[in-house]
Amino acid sequence: MQARGVLTGVGGNKFNPGGEFTRAGVVQIVYNLISQIADKDVTGVTVANDFVIRKTGVTLKDTTVKGDLVIAQGVGDGDVWLDNVDVKGQLLVYGGGSNSVHIKGNSKVPNVIVNKPASAGNQTVSVKVEGAASVPLVTVIGNNVIVTGNIAKLVIDSPDAIVTLAEGATVTELIIHEAAAGVSVTVNAGATVTTATVAANDVGIVGDGTVTNVTVAKEVTTVTTVGTPNATIENNSTAGVTDSKGTTIATAGTTGKTSSTGDASTTTTTPATDNSTSSNNNSSSNNSSNNNSSNNNNSNNNNNDTGSGDDIYASASTLEELQALFDDEDSVVQTIFLANDITIGYGETLTTTPNKSIYIIGVTLTVASGGTIAVDVNSQYIAIGVGYGGNLVVEDGGQITGSGNRVQLPVNDLEGLKEALDKYYVDSIVLNGVAEIATDEELTIYASKNVFVTNYADEYNPETGYIHYTSSQLTVNGTLTVNGNLNISTVLADDGQWYSGELINNGTIKVEGEGIINIEGKDIYRYAQLYVDGNVSGDGTITSNDFGSVSFTASDEPHLRELLEVSYVNNVLIQSDLELEDDLIIPAGKSVNVSPNWNYGVGSNASLTVPSDVTITVRGTLYFNAGTVNGATLMTRLINNGTIDIVAEEGKRADLTVYGVLSGAGDITRNGENASFWLAVRTPNELSAAVAPNATNTNVEILGNITITANLTIPADKILQINGDYTSGNYVASSLTIAPGITLTVDGYVYFVQGNSNGIHVVGKLINNGAIVVNQGGYIDLYNEPDNSLYPDVGHVPGTISGDGFWTGKPNN
């Protein structure tokens, strides 16, 4: 109430519960609750709280309501028009008639709750969704309701309701809760329902429209009447399900189908098992079992699914050949490709078997009206995979039945993702591209869906296959709700490279119910990442493996400490100037990354200051980054006037890495064999200080071009890296030059680091115009073996030593 501005305090917004409650105070609360009441047309306003329409004939246009929009009883049986209205709360319908509530234009109404009391007139209320208006959810409580237009989810929550879907109405998911006994749903000709989930007794679903799938929950003990033709019925109850003539469609625990006239089919299909799709009283019902783990095995999407090399392939030219490959129990074939277009016609059925799948590339598989693909309930993998240029067409009246994983579909953008989420037969969706949810957009991953963000190919050559792969990316600037599974993973493409998906949240992500976001990388070079600069909420689960990076941005010190306590957050970003007030511990397995803010091409520096009385204990990783944006160099700073203690727990690493600038008079200590301190240097003085015998750091990395004009020794406990990446915005090799008459003595280890930036590959250089002395135990590694899967076009690139100086000792070259 306080957050919505309904109740306000005094004197710094303080409350006095023991004080007097005055008449003026009551009036103020009512005013705060309902900031506007409309008795006539309203255009172009923004309402901070709730808004009430209490008379018939009112048009609300180009208006934003930040609270709930109420159609009051005073409307009676009259009409109300909502044109380009954005409702942030709910639309509560207490009035209206059989041709009454019109939602049109680009209106956005997240939930319509129809609950017209008997005293407000007749009990019939019409909800019409017209044009591009968006209404994801309509909830019916105790009314006779007529629905027209596109509705993602229709929930009936009270007994004896009468709901009619008018011609042209489309409902993706109809849910009848347990409390809604005696409900009657009429699907008129021209109306469609993709999935209906029934958890109540004595429910009638009748009419001449199209109902594709009906699932009956285990708790239903009386007969459910289904009168629409060509509906697939999955009955998990203890009673049989009958059609409108009382003929049994399916016995308990089986799946069957109505005939084109609404009569019973004479056959029943695969018996239901414990893994069958079932329903409950939750709106996120119809959830397939265990589809996350099996889908992870198939996230290679359009890479011909070569996997470990054990897959055996075959091809089919006709439906008969395709069925024979599934039926052959002795066959070792796992993946079946279509040699040409195949149609499953009226009365025809293709039945899949466990551990075998169809893969559609460059051809079309059509399930015509009256045709069926029956997926074996024991299948462990995707039954149907669609790849580049492939197409799966399910015509009206065509069916894909069975529980578990059925269809994996690639999409290229946000519109494709939305469309795939609404297809009843699609279980898994692979984002093969870049999708961005705009600030004012919302996207929901339903409970029965799996979405993979991995990699994609920009081009396809029929002779050579896929070319030019890149990583896929889903960016959230608006709202993403996850009730199903969202998998951010790394896959191996045909070109021999690994590509990692990214989920970037600048808005709001809600992980609700049994929803899961899983971030799964492969190794240190192949991270999959969730990057969060917005909000994440809900009671769902976010998981990641050791190479899945879940990164949140800390806004201040309390937020930093809070994020370090969150189990699934393994990387906290600091992208502003932050000065600690108290001691801080970075736990093992956690990373704090002080990084320039280079989002959207705009860059700013960042720093972390440690005062003289503060200690940072690093048991995980503390990393200071640097980089360029639009040619400008961005640096981070570690200003240490206190103590930084790097403590490696047994069997674990602890690292302090400073690619930015280190300053201050504080101490840096190391404890444990695996405690390391990496320090980048850019000047001869910084290099000399970093390799001094009393220097705490273990690794020194040269960024830029350094010339030494005084003798320099690399001690036995130091590692010197000559970087091959970029510096000051120039994509060139870093270098160490030994001036004439100067000696570089190597008692430790010197090696060259290959770099890659903007497609340019470079390697560090050592330019010797003086002398190099490599003592016993010292080592200069000239040959940098690149990871060919990362840079296959580079191959074996050696480090370089040039100049007219001389060598002594035994350099390993």
N, C-alpha and C positions, 0 to 999 in steps of 0.2 A: 504493500500500500504506500509506503514511503517512497520506494523507487519509482512508482508511477505518478508521484506527485499528489496522491489523494490525501495523505496525511502529512502535514508539515509541522515542524516544531518551531521554537523560538529561541533566540539567543544562541546562534550557532546550530540551529536545527535540533535542539534538545526537546525531549518530551517530559511532561509532568503528568503521569497517569493518575495521581491523586488529586489533581486540580479540578475546578468546576468545568462542566461541559455546557457551554452556553448555546442559546438559540442561534446566535451569529456563527458559532463554530459549526453547528450542524448544517446551516445554509452553505457555508464555505465548502464543506466536504461534498455536499450534493453537487455544488458547482464544479468542484474538481473532478468528480466522478463523470459527470456528463457535461462536457464543455459546450456542446451545441445540440439543439433540438430543431429538426427541420419540419416545417409545415408547408413549405413550398420549395421550388427548385433551387438548387445550390450548385454553383460552378466555380472551380478554380480556387479551392481553399485547402489548407492543411489543418487537420484537427489533432491536437496534441493527445487527447484521451479518447473516450468513447463518443459515438455519434448516434443519435436516435432519430429515425424517421417515423412519425406517428400519424400521418394522414395519407390517404390514397392519392395517386396521381403525381407523386413527387419524382423528379429526375435529379440524380446526384451525378455530376459530371466533372471530369478532370480534377478529382479530389483525392487527397491522401488522408486516411484515417489511421492514426498510430495505435489506437486501441481497438475495441470491438465496434462493429457496426450493427445496430439493432433495428430490425423492422418490427415496430411495436404493434400491439393488438388493435390500436386505433386505425390501422390500415384496413382492418376488416377483411372483406373479400376483394379488395381493390388491387391496383397495380402499382409497382415501383420499378424505376429504371436506374440501373447502375452503369454508367458509360465512362470508360477509362478511369475507374476507381481502384485505387491501391489500398487494400485493407491489410494492415499489419497484424491485427488480431484475428477475430472470427466474425463471420456474418451470422447473427442469431435471428432466426425467422420466427416471430410470434404472431404475424399477421400475413394476409395475402390470400388469394383465391386460386381458382383453377387455371388462370391465365395471368399470373401475377408477378413473380420476381424475375426480372429480365437483367441478365448480366452480360454486357456487350462490350464492343470496342476492344481495348487492350487491358481490360480490368484484370486485376490479380486478387483473388480471394482464396486464401489457403485452406479454409474449412467453412462449409455452410452447415449449420445445425438447424434442422427444421423441427420445431416443437410448438405447434399452434394449439393453444388450449381451446376447449369446446366453447368457452364463453366468447371467443373472438369471431364466431361465425361458423360456416361449414368447415369440415375437417380436411378438405382437399386444398393442397397448396402446390403450385407449379413452380419449378425452378428451371429456367431456360438459360443455357449457356450458349452464347452466340458469337460468331466471328472468331477473333483471336483471343477471346477471354480465357483466362486460366483458372480452373477450379479443381485442384488436385483431390479434394475430399468433400463428400456430402455425407452427413450423418443424420439419420432419420430417427426421431424419438416420438413415437405415439401419434403418427399422422398418416393420412392418405396423401401420397406425394407423387407428382408426375415429374419426370426428369426428361429434359431435352438437351442435346448437345454432348460434348466430350467430357467425361468424368474419369479421372484415373482410378479413384476408389470410392465405392458406395457402401456405407456401413449401415446396417439396420440393427437397432439396439433396443427395441421394445416389442412386446407381443402384439399380435393381431394387426400389425401395420399393413397397409395396402399400398404397394409401390408399383408404378407403371413406367416403363421405359418407352417413350414415344418414338415414332418413326424417326430414324436418323440419330438416335441416342447411341453412344458407345461408352461402355463401362469396362475398363481393363480388369478391375478386381471387385467382385461383389462379395461382401462378408456379412453373414447372418449370424450374429452372436447367440450364445446359448439362451439368453433371456428373451430372445425374440421368437418364442413359440407361436405357431399359428399364423406366421407371416405369409402373405401372398405376393409374389412378384410376377407381373405380366410383362413379357418381352414382345412388344408388338412387331409386326413385319417391318423390316428395315432397321431394327435395333439390334445391337450385338452386345454380348457379355463374353469376355475372354475367359475368365476363370470365376467360378462361384464356389465359395467355401461355406458349408452349412454345418453349424454346431447346435442347431435348435430342432425341436420336434415339430411335426405337423406343418412343415413348410411346403408351399406350392410354388414351383417355378414353371410357368405355363406361357403359351403364346406361340406365334408363328415366326418369331425372330430367331436369331442365331445365338445359341449358348454353346461355347466350345468345350469347356471342361467343368465338371461339377465334382467336388470332393466332399464327402460326408464324413464327419468326425466320428470317433469311436464312441463318444458319449450319447449319440443319438440312438434311442431305443424304439422309436416308432417309425412308421413308414414316411418317407419323404416323396412327394409326388413331383415328378419331372415330366412336363408335357411338351417341351420344345424338341424339335427333331434334330438328329445327328449330334447329340451331345454325348461326350465321353464321360462316364460315371465311374468314379473311384469310391467304392463303398468300404469304409473302415468300421462301420457300425455293426452291432450284433443283429440287426434286422435287415431284410432285403429292401431294395429300393425299387419302386414301381413307377410306371408311367401314368399318365392321366387316366388310362383305362383300367388301371389296377394290375397290369401285366408286369411280372418281375423283369427288371433290367439286369440286375446283378445280385447274386447272393452275397451275404456278408463276407468281407475280406477279399473281394475280387474287383476287377475292373471290367466294365462292359460298355455298350454303346446303344443309344436309341436308334431306331430306324428313321428313314426320311419322313415317315408319317407320325412319328412319335411313339410307335409301337416298340416292343422289346426286340432286341437283337436275339437271334437264336443261339449265338455263341458268346462265350465269355473268354477274356484274354488272361494274361499272366496273373496268377494269384498274388495278392499283396503280401509283403513280408514286413518285418519290423522296420525296414528301410523305406517303406512306401511313404508317399506324401500324405501327411495327415493334417488335421486342422485343430485349432483350439479357440479360445475366446479372445485371443490377442489379435489385433489388427495386422500384425506381422506374420500371420499364419501362412500355411502353404509353403513352408520352408523345407527345401530338400536337405536330406541328411548327408553330412560328411562330404559336401562338395568342395570344400576348400583344399583338403589334402590331395584329392585326386586331381583337381584342376591344376595344382602347382606342377604336377608331372607333365602337363600338356601346355604350359605357357610359352612354348616355342612358336606358337601360332603359325606364321607363314614361312617357317624355315624348313619345310618338308619333313619336320618331326623326326629327324634322323636319330635324335637322342644319343644313346650310348653306342649306336651301331648295331643293336640287336634286333631292331624292328625289321620285319619281313613285309615286303610290299606285294600287292597284286592289283590288277585293274579289271574293271567290268564294263561291258558295253551295253548290257541290257539289264532289266530288273531281275530276270531269271538268273543271270550270271551273278548278279550282286547278292541275291538271296542264297545261292549255292555256296558262295564263299563264306557267308555267315554260318550256314548249316554244317559245313564240313568240320566235324569235331577233330579230325586228325591233322587239319591244316595248321601250320605255324604262322600263317599270315596274321599280322596285327593291324596293318593299315591298308584300306582298300581305296584306290583312286578310281574316279569315273573317267572312262575313255571318251565319253561324249555325253550330251544331254540325256537325262533319263526322267520319265514321268511315271509316278505311281497313280494310276487312274482309279476311277470309281470302283469300289468293291475290292481293290487290291491292297495288300498289306505287305510291308517289308518289316521283318522282325530281326532285330539285332541280337547278338550274343555277347557274352562277357569277353572283355579284353580285345575286342575288335572294333574298329571305327572306320567311318567313311570320311574321306578327305576330298573336298570339292575345290579344284583349282581350274580356272578358265572355262568351266562348264556350268550348267544349271541342273539342279535336282528339284523337280516340281512335285509337290503333293497336291494333286487335284482334288476337287470336291468329292467327298466319299472315299478318298484314299487315306491310308494310315501308315505311319512309321511307328512301330511298337518297340520301344527301347526296353531291353531286358533289365529287370530291376536289380540284377546282380552285377550289372556292368560297373567296372571300376574306373573307367576313363570316359572321356567325351565320346559320345556315339557318333556325332556328326561335327566335323570341323570344316569351316569355310575359310579358304585362303585367297590369295591375290587373284582377282578376276573371277572368282567363284560366286555362285548365287544360289541361295536356297529360297524357293517360293512355296509358301503354304497358302493355297487358295481358300476362299470362304468355304467351309465345310470340310476342308482337309484337316488331318489330325496328326499330331506327334504326341504319343502317349507314353506313360511309364514314369517312374520316379528316378531320383538320382540325377546324374549328369547326362544331359541330352545333346545340346547344341552349343558349340563355341563359335562365336561370330566376330569377325574383325570389323572395326569401325575406324573412321579417319578423323572425326572431329566431334564437337559437342552435339551437333544435331543428330549425327549418326548414333552417338551414345544414348541420347534420349530415346530415339526410335527403338533401339535394340532393347533398352530396359523395359519398354512397353510390350514387347513381343512375348507372349505367354510361353512359347516353346524354347526360348533362348535362356540357357542357364549361365553361360560364361561369355563375357564380352572382353575382347582384347583391343585396347586403344592403340591403333597403329598410326599415331600422329600426335598432333598438339591440340588440346582442347582447353578452352578458358571459359570459366563461369563468370559472367559479368557481375558487376556490383549489385545490380537489381535482379539477378536471376537466382533460382533455387533448383537444385538437382537432388533427387533421392535415389539411392541404390537400394532396391527393395530387398526384403529378407530372403528371397529365394534366388537372388542374383549374385554372381561373382564377376568382378571387373578386374582386369589385369592391365597394368601400365608398364610396358616393357620397352620394345623397340619397334621400328618399322623401316620398310624400304621405300625410298622415294620413287624408284623406277623398277621396271621389270622387263627383262629381255627374254623372249621365249627360248632362245638358244643357250644363253649363259645363265639364266635365272635372275635372282634378285641382285640389284646393285645399289650402292650408295645408301647404306643403312645409317640410322641415327637413333637417338634415344627418344622415347615418347615422354610426354609431359602433360600433366593435368594441373591447371592453375585455378585456384578458387579465390575469386574476388568477392563473390556473393556468399551463398550458403550451400554447403554439401552435407546431406544427411545420409549416414551409412547405417542401414539396418541389415544389410547382407555382408558380403566380403569384398574388400578392396585390397588388392595385392599389388604392391610396388616391388618389382623384382628385376633381376638381372638375367639376361639370356644370351646364349651363344648363337650368333647369326651365321649364315652360310659363308660370309667372307672371313670367317675365323676370328672375328672380334667379338668381344662382350659389350653389351649395351645395357645401361641401367636406367630404369624408369625414375621419374621424379614426380612428387606431389607437392606443389607449392601452395601454401595457404596464406593468403593475405586477407581473408574474410573470416568465415565461421565454418568449422567442421563439427557436426554433431554425430557422435558414435553412439547409437542408441540400442537398447535391448541386447540382443545377441550379436550385434554388429561387430565386425572385426576389420581393422586396418593392419595389414601385415607387410613389413618392409624387409625384403630378403635380398641381400647382396651375396656375392660369391667369394670375394677376398678383398684384400686391402686396396687393390686397384679397381675394384668393381663394386663400389658402394651403390646401393639403392637408397634414395633419400626422401624423407618427408621434411620439408622446410616450412616452419610455422612462424609467420609474423602476425598472425591473427589469433582467433580464439578456437579452442578445442574443448568440447563439453560432452556430457552424456555418460551413461553407465556401461557403455560397450568397452571393447578391448583394443589397445594398440600394442602390437608386438613387433620385435625385430630380432634378427640374428646378429652375430658379432659384426657383420659387415653391412648391416642395415642402419643407416644414420637417421635418427629422429632429432631434428634440430629445432629448438625454440629460441626466439629472441627475448632476452631479458631486458625489461624496461628500466629497472632500478635494482638496488641491492636486495631488498626483500624478495623481489621477483626472482632474482638469480638464485637465492637460497631455496626458494620454493621449488624451482625447476630441478635443482640438483637432488631433491628428495623424490621426484616423480620417477617411478620405476622404469617406464618405457622411454624416457628422455635420456639419450646418451650424449647429446651435444647441445650446449647452451651457447648462443651467440651474443656477444656484446658488440653493438654497433654504434655506440656513442661514448662520451667521456664518463667514466664511472670511478669514483673514489670510495674505497672501502672504509667502513667505520669500525668493524670488528673482525676478529680472526675468521678465516674461511678455510674449509676443508673441501677439496675436490676429490670425491670418492674414487676408488678403483673402478675402471670401466666407464667413467664419466669424462667428458671433455668440455673445457671452457675455451671457446674460440673467440678471441678479440679480432674482429674482422672489419675492414672498411665496408661501408654501406654503398654498394654499387647497383642497387635495384633500379630498373628502368633507365639505365644510363646516367643516373645522377649519383655522384660519389661524395662521400664525406669520410673524414678520418675518425679513428676511435682510439681510446686509451684506457688503461687500468692503472690506477694509482694506489700504491701500498704505503700508508703513512708509517712513521717511525715506530709506533706502538702496535702495529698489526702484523700478524703472521699468516701467510698462505701455505697450507700443507697440501702438496700436490701428490696424491696417490694415483691419479689418473693422468690426464693430459691438460696442460695449459699452453695454448697456441696463439701466437701473435702473427697475423697475416700481413701481406702487402700485395699490391697489384695495380692495375691501370684501368681507368675508365675514360673512353674517348681520348686516349693519348695522355691523360693526366695521371701521374703516379700518386697512389694513395698509400699512406703509411699508418701503421698502428704503433702505439708507444706503451712500453712497460716502464712506468716511473716507480722505481722501487727504493723507498727510503726505510723499509722495514725488513722483514725476513721472508724469504721464499724457501721452504724446505721440501725437497723432492724426495719422497719416501716410496720405495718400491716394495710392495708386499711380496711374500714368497710366491714365486711362479708367475708374477705379474710385472708389467712394465709401468714405470712412471716417467713422464717426459715433460720438460719445459722446452718449447721451441719458440725462438724469437726471430722471425723474419722482418719484423719491424725494427724499431729503435729502442735500445735499452739505455736508461739513464737512472740517476739516483745513487745514493751512497749506501744503500742497504746491502744485506748479505744474501747470497744464494748458496745453499748447502745441498749435498746429495747423500742419501743413505740407502744402501742396498745395491746389489750387483747390477740390477736392471734399471737403475735410476740414471737418466741421461738428460743432458742440457745441450740443445742445439742452438747455435748462435750465428746469425748472418752478419757478415762484415762488408763494408764498402770502401774503407780507406786503409792506407798502410798502418796508421796508428791503431785502428780498431783491430786489424789483423794481428799486430804485435801483442796487443793486450790479451787477445783471445787465446793465443798459443803460449802465453807465459806459463812457466811451471806451476804457479800458484792459482792459475785461472780455474774456476769451478767447472766450466763447460767441457763437455767431452767431444763435441763435434763442432767444426767451424766450416761455414759455407760462404764462399766468395760470391757476392752478387755485384756485378759490374766489372770494371777493369782496374786492377791494382798493380802498381809497379813498386817493388821494394828497392830502396836505395841504401839499406843497411842489412848486414847479415841477419838471417832468420833461421831458427831451428824449429822443426815440428817435433815436439816431444813424443816419447813412446806411447803415452796414454792419450794422444790426440789424433783425431781424424780430420783431414782437410779435404773438403770437396770443392772442386772448381765447377760451378754450375753452368749448365748449358741452356738456361731458360732466358727470360727477358729481364731487362732492367731499364728503368726510366722510360718505359714505353717502346724501347727498341728491341726487336726480336733478333738478338745476336748472342753469340757465346760470351759468357764471362771469361775473364782471363787473369792469369798471374804472370807478370813479367819480371824477370831477374835482370836488374841493370848490370852493365859491364863492371867487373871487379867485385861483384857481390856474390855471396855463397848462400844457397839454400841447403840446409842440412836436414835430412829426413831420418828421424829415428822412429817415427810413427807411420801413418798410412796416408797416402795422397791418392785420390782417384778423381775421375771425371764423371760428371753427371750429364746425361743426355736430357734435353728438354723439348717440349712441344707446345707451341702456342700459335693459335690462328693458322694451323696447318703447316707451320714452319718448324723443321726439326734441326736443332743445333746441339753442339757438344762443346764442353769447356776446353780451354786452351792453356797450356803452360809454355811460355815463350822464354827460352833460356839464352840470355846474352852474357851470363856470368858463369857460375859453376853450380853443379848439383852434386851433393855428396849423400849417397844412400848408405847408411851404416848397417851393420848386422842387425837384423830384426826390423829394419825399415822396409817400406814397400811403396812403390809407385805403380799403380794399376793403370796402364795405358788403354786397356781394352774394356770398354763399357758394353756389356752384352744387353741390348735392349730387350724388352718384352715384345716379341714379334707380334703377339696378338693385339698389342696396343698400337704399335707403329710398324706394320708389315712392310711398308715401302722403304723403310730405312735400312733394315738388315743389320749386318755386323759393322758398326761404326766405331772406329778406334778413337781414343783421345789423341791429342796432338801435342808433341813437343817440338818446337822449332827454335831457330836461333843458332848462333855460332859458338855457343858455350861448350863446356865439356862435362863429362860424367866421371864419377868414381863410384866404387862400390858395385853392387850387383842389382841394377834396376831390372825389374821383371817386365821386360818389354818384348 
